[in-house]
């Protein structure tokens, strides 16, 4: 299991790749649930979908600095991240292999229940990064 660094505006956090697979898939699902969205968000969605569902061999590179070029974009994605986190919280602890596999995250799915902590930590670090808080 690999680990990736997620960076934004000179700050970063590390998380296990399976946790980021699930997190970016939850973000994609939150984007997909929107009735309408700006075109730039479609680019993010497509990029994060590939990262969440394919084994690319080099970890996650969500390109936050490239995608979130102004505070309005950060606010959009922060709102979506908080929605995705609420969904994650609803999965309980541990998160069942069935629930994780049904998300379609990662290429191989999940064969066992997993404690929610790794997924929650990645999600909360992502949110803190966007909020420019020290706990990321």
N, C-alpha and C positions, 0 to 999 in steps of 0.2 A: 504494500500500500504506500503510495507516494504522498508527498506533502507539497502544497503550492503556496506561494506568497501572493497575496492580493494587495496591490498598492494603489494609492490615490493621493495626489497632492503631497508627495514626499513622505507619506506614512504608509505602514503596511501591517499585515498580520499573516500568520501562517495557519493553515488548516489542512486536515487530511483530505485527499482528493475525493474519496467517497462522500464526505460531508459536503464538499463543494459541489459535487455532482447533484446531490439532492437539493441543496440550496439554490443553485442556478436554475434547476428545473422548476422549483416552486416559484421563483421569480418569473420564469417564462409563462407558467400557468397564470400568474397574476396579470401579466401583460395580455395574455390571450383572453382573459375574462373581461377586458375592457370593451365597451361598446364601440368607442372610437378612441383613436390615439394618434399622436403626431408621428409623422414619417420617421423621424430620427429614432423613435422608440422601436420601430420595426427592425431597424438595423441592429440595435442592441439585442432584441429578442432572437433574431436569427443567429447572431454570434453566440449568445449564451445557450441557445438550444443545442448547437453543435458541441459546445464544451460540456454540457450536462449529459449528453447521450452517447458520445463517441469516445473511444480510447485513442487520444491523439499522440500519446507517448511523451509529451513534454509538460503535462500538468495543465493548470488553468491559468489563462491570461485574459481576464475579463476586460482589459483595456479601458478602465474607468476614466483615466485622464483624457483619452481620445473621445470617448462617448459623452462624458459629462462635462461639457465645455463651459457651462455657466450655471449659476445658482438655481435657475428655474428647472433645468434638467436634473440637477441633484435633488431638488424637492420632489419632482415626479417619481424618481427612482426610490427615494427614501419612503414615500407614501406606499409604493408597491412593496418595498421590503418589509414594512411594518405589517401589511396585509399578509404577506407570505409567512412572516413569523407567527402570526395568529393561527394560520392554518397548521404550521408545524407544531405548535403547542397543542393543537387538537388531536394529534396523533397519539398522545399519551407517552408513557415511559415504562418499559422499553417500547420502541417502535417496532411493530411486527414486521417480519420479513415480507409478508404478504402486502402490507401497506407500502413499504419501501419499494418493492418490486413493481407495484401497480403504478407508481409515479413515472416509470420509464426512464429513470435516471441511471447513468452508468451503462456500460455495454453488457455486463454480465448479470445484473440484478443482484439481489441479496438472498442468501440462503439461510440466514438466521436472524432472530430478533436482535436489535442493537440498542444499547442505552442511548437515550435521547441527548445526553450531554454533548457529544461531539457535534451533532447537528445544530443544537442550540448555540453552542459556543461560536461556531462559524457564522451563524446568522447574526448573533449579537455583535460580533466583531465587525461584520460588514456594516451593520447599522451604525455602530460607533464610528467607523471610518468615515462614513458619509456625513455624520453629525460633527465630525472633527473633534471627537472626545478622546481623552487620553487612554481610555480602557481598550482601545483597539490594538 
